[in-house]
Each structure stands twice: as C-alpha cells, then as structure tokens.
Amino acid sequence: MKITTPSPIGYVRVQLDQGDALHVLHPKSIVAYQGEPRSREDRFMNIGGAYRKRKWIRSRLQGTSEFLLGLPPGCSLESIEIPEDSNLLFDFRHVAMFSDGMTFKSKILKWKTAWITRELIRIKFSGPGTLGVLTAGDLAAIQLHPERPLFVDKSALVAYPEDAEIKLSVYGNSLASQHMNVQWELRGKGPVLIQTGSRDSGLQDKLTGDGWFKRLLREVLPFGSVYIK
C-alpha cells in the first residue's frame, strides 16, 4: 500500500496492491477510483463509530486499485505506521482511514478533563498497520520529557501516549494565561502528535487588513477576542 500527498495540499493518492485492504471512514471524499467495481464494499459503522464520526457508512477497498481522496481546504493527510504495541490515544475525528487487520478500543477520559474539553473518549489503535490521520495544516511530533512539561493548545492535540501524565492548564505570566486558550499539560515519554493549522484569528486579521485599533483592543481587554469582531 502506498499513500502519496502531493503539493499543494488538496488530495491524496492511495495505491493498493494485491492482498491490501483499507477502511475509509469518509467514503464521499473518494473523488476517483480505478479498479474492480466489486472491490469496494460499503458497510454500516457501529453505534460508537457513527456517533464520533457523525457518519453512518464506511468503505472497505481491497485488491489492486488506486483512488484519490479529496481533502478539505487547508487540511492534509499523514500516514502513520502503527506497531502492535502502540500506546497512542487518538482523537477519532482525525482518523480518515486505517488498514485492514488493525484493532482499536475506546479509552474513557477523566470526568474533569472531559467536561472542559468536551471530549469523553480517545481511541487506541493496535497494529501492525497504517493509519491515515487528517489534520488542519500539517502534522508535527514532539517527544515528551518526564520532568519538563509540554503545553499544547487543546484544539491542536491529535494523539498522545496512554501512560502520559496529562492535565488541563495555562502557562506564562498573568497576562499570557488570561488570553490563551486552555492548554493540555503533558509529561512522560513518547511522541505527541499535533496539528499545526493556526487558530489565531488575529493572524488572519493582519493578512486581511483589519484595523490596528481593533487588534489592540482584542489583545489588551480581557476576552477582547470574544466581544470585539
């Protein structure tokens, strides 16, 4: 199996060899397919998968074939090799496809964390196999440290090790902590996967010529980015 992401971002090309099989969780994103028609089999998701993905149908494609998967504007898809003993917990919303034979199970988060992040469950995949992860912008990896904390914007965290020490926090001085989004604070060992698409609306304002006075008020006033449009 080969997954190719061209430049510029916009689609991925997936090539399957004889004996390969792949589950695609967003079948409508398949914009072109070349292969035996009967090699695509659509199935209903289970209730948990349908709830988390807001989709009822997934596709299983197998055999010698090739297809193009269209991506939303500004998004990319990264293929990740998952070993048998992987301990990464994924946000299921980012999972676009996975190779046949992989297994996954749900991990329920602590109630306090779930209440603030509105995220109740993370998914642990076991391989060996390939996982296709859809992200806003590119996907970056940072290694955790047992003592030195890593802070990640809560909307940017794609996956982290199951045994990582994790809590919700902010950092910096009072001005910094007052104006930033809630952060995940992590310690431990292993990689953390982060989507790098910018969440700073002020950055877009600068590019579109928004007035400096509005930008100043958003930065200086508490919750200025919420009330000043």
C-alpha atoms as one frame of an Amber mdcrd trajectory, in Angstrom:
protein
   0.000   0.000   0.000   1.258   3.472  -0.904  -0.200   6.827   0.178   1.073
   9.924  -1.604   0.312  13.504  -0.547   1.095  15.930  -3.394   1.907  19.610
  -3.185  -0.102  21.818  -2.949  -2.394  20.241  -0.387  -5.752  19.199  -1.809
  -5.893  15.442  -2.220  -4.053  12.203  -1.546  -3.395   9.323  -3.914  -3.746
   5.824  -2.468  -2.453   2.751  -4.294  -3.394  -0.743  -3.090  -1.565  -3.908
  -4.095  -2.987  -7.410  -4.324  -3.825  -8.507  -0.787  -4.095  -4.972   0.609
  -7.331  -3.766   2.198  -8.164  -0.339   3.600 -11.114   1.080   5.563 -12.090
   4.637   4.555 -14.252   6.431   7.133 -15.359   9.264   4.815 -16.440   7.479
   1.613 -17.817  10.637  -0.021 -14.287  12.056  -0.070 -13.298   9.428  -2.668
 -13.366  11.549  -5.836 -11.905   8.986  -8.266 -11.380   5.209  -8.190  -9.629
   2.875 -10.620 -10.031  -0.840 -10.053 -12.562  -3.633  -9.988 -16.000  -2.223
  -9.066 -16.726  -5.073  -6.669 -13.529  -4.386  -4.739 -15.323  -1.604  -2.848
 -17.672  -2.747  -0.094 -19.602  -0.208   1.985 -20.643  -1.148   5.494 -22.541
   0.413   8.374 -20.459   1.669  11.284 -21.204   0.556  14.799 -23.087   2.992
  17.020 -19.959   4.332  18.751 -18.137   4.994  15.488 -21.179   6.620  13.915
 -21.601   8.954  16.901 -17.954  10.056  16.992 -17.534  10.481  13.225 -21.079
  11.761  12.512 -21.079   9.215   9.672 -23.082   6.010   9.201 -21.178   4.442
   6.296 -17.552   3.394   5.881 -15.912   1.789   2.852 -13.593  -1.195   2.611
 -11.422  -1.198  -0.519  -9.205  -4.119  -1.435  -7.083  -5.612  -4.169  -5.064
  -3.942  -6.887  -6.587  -0.471  -7.224  -5.938   3.250  -6.969  -8.099   6.122
  -5.739  -7.957   9.849  -4.990  -9.169  11.159  -1.656 -10.207  14.830  -1.670
  -9.285  16.900   1.389 -10.965  19.956   2.938  -9.232  23.296   2.202  -6.125
  23.789   4.340  -6.056  20.171   5.530  -3.526  17.415   4.998  -3.460  13.654
   5.496  -0.476  11.895   7.047   0.065   8.111   7.015   1.392   6.713  10.309
   2.741   3.211  10.823   1.204   1.769  13.984   3.099  -1.115  15.679   1.444
  -3.912  17.589   2.364  -2.392  20.959   1.384   1.221  20.182   0.053   3.160
  23.179  -1.031   6.356  21.379  -4.521   7.678  22.103  -6.104   9.377  19.069
  -8.916  11.847  18.677 -11.166   9.707  16.444 -12.309  12.764  14.493  -8.840
  12.922  12.894  -8.840   9.312  11.690  -9.664   9.155   7.968  -8.690   5.553
   7.191  -6.871   2.501   8.534  -5.549  -0.718   7.052  -7.407  -3.991   7.417
  -6.464  -6.131  10.408  -5.903  -3.276  12.836  -7.871  -3.257  16.077  -8.958
  -0.351  18.252 -10.629   0.232  21.586 -12.033   3.199  23.477 -10.335   4.941
  26.401 -12.658   6.967  28.654 -11.083  10.207  29.914 -11.387  11.621  33.406
 -14.650  13.475  34.005 -12.968  16.810  34.820 -10.957  16.689  31.590 -13.987
  15.601  29.549 -16.137  18.417  30.983 -13.710  21.186  29.997 -12.594  19.793
  26.637 -15.968  18.293  25.634 -14.050  15.143  24.779 -15.122  11.961  26.552
 -13.293   9.232  24.635  -9.959   8.715  22.882  -9.171   5.731  20.656  -6.194
   3.375  20.960  -5.179   1.586  17.744  -3.103  -1.595  17.666  -1.222  -2.766
  14.591   0.765  -3.588  12.749  -0.882  -1.389  10.164  -1.211   2.041   8.625
  -3.367   4.867   9.960  -4.397   7.860   7.814  -4.706  10.967  10.005  -6.484
  14.105   8.769  -5.303  17.420  10.254  -5.698  21.168   9.866  -2.348  22.195
   8.418   0.494  19.704   8.790   1.143  17.084  11.458   4.100  17.618  13.820
   5.578  15.362  16.501   7.239  16.423  19.779   8.838  13.988  22.227   7.647
  14.181  25.819  10.018  14.685  28.761   9.390  13.142  32.223  10.098  16.422
  34.061   9.848  19.278  31.558   6.159  19.902  30.712   4.828  20.235  27.180
   1.882  22.603  26.699  -0.360  22.073  23.659  -3.469  24.030  22.644  -6.409
  21.753  23.427  -7.751  22.048  19.869  -4.410  21.019  18.347  -3.700  17.764
  20.201  -4.212  14.787  17.873  -2.602  11.934  19.839  -0.542  11.299  22.977
   0.784   8.230  24.869  -1.737   6.454  27.083   0.621   6.477  30.076   1.432
  10.199  29.814   0.713  12.436  32.796  -1.858  14.900  31.483  -3.941  17.738
  32.880  -5.507  20.994  31.723  -3.583  24.180  32.360  -2.322  27.534  31.099
   1.207  28.907  31.372   3.191  32.129  31.397   2.512  35.274  33.426  -0.979
  36.505  34.305  -1.400  38.365  31.014  -0.362  35.332  28.973  -2.554  32.882
  30.873  -5.570  35.230  30.727  -5.530  35.495  26.943  -4.570  31.999  25.795
  -6.745  29.002  25.053  -6.845  26.162  27.557  -3.725  24.008  27.198  -3.024
  20.316  27.674  -0.027  19.964  30.015   1.790  16.673  29.372   4.770  14.844
  30.889   6.130  11.384  30.202   7.814   9.512  27.371   6.953   9.044  23.726
   5.659  11.224  20.889   2.812  13.721  20.917   1.140  14.412  17.555  -0.034
  17.986  16.929  -1.968  19.594  14.082  -0.273  22.878  13.190  -3.016  24.842
  11.413  -3.143  28.272  13.082  -6.055  29.024  15.462  -5.079  32.710  15.767
  -7.892  34.727  14.173  -5.799  37.856  14.723  -3.207  36.474  12.341  -5.842
  36.300   9.621  -6.964  39.835  10.503  -3.458  41.116   9.852  -3.451  39.493
   6.442  -6.865  40.899   5.509  -6.123  44.450   6.682  -8.147  44.591   9.904
  -7.632  47.880  11.776  -4.809  48.178  14.306  -7.120  49.664  16.948  -9.414
  46.631  16.906  -6.427  44.331  17.096  -5.066  46.286  20.069  -8.385  46.070
  21.948  -8.586  42.335  21.329  -5.119  41.887  22.803  -5.434  44.245  25.798
  -9.015  43.774  27.023  -9.988  40.589  28.868 -11.978  38.376  26.483 -11.486
  41.038  23.813 -11.278  38.423  21.068 -14.778  37.250  22.045 -16.608  40.585
  22.157 -14.743  42.637  19.538 -15.308  41.396  15.999
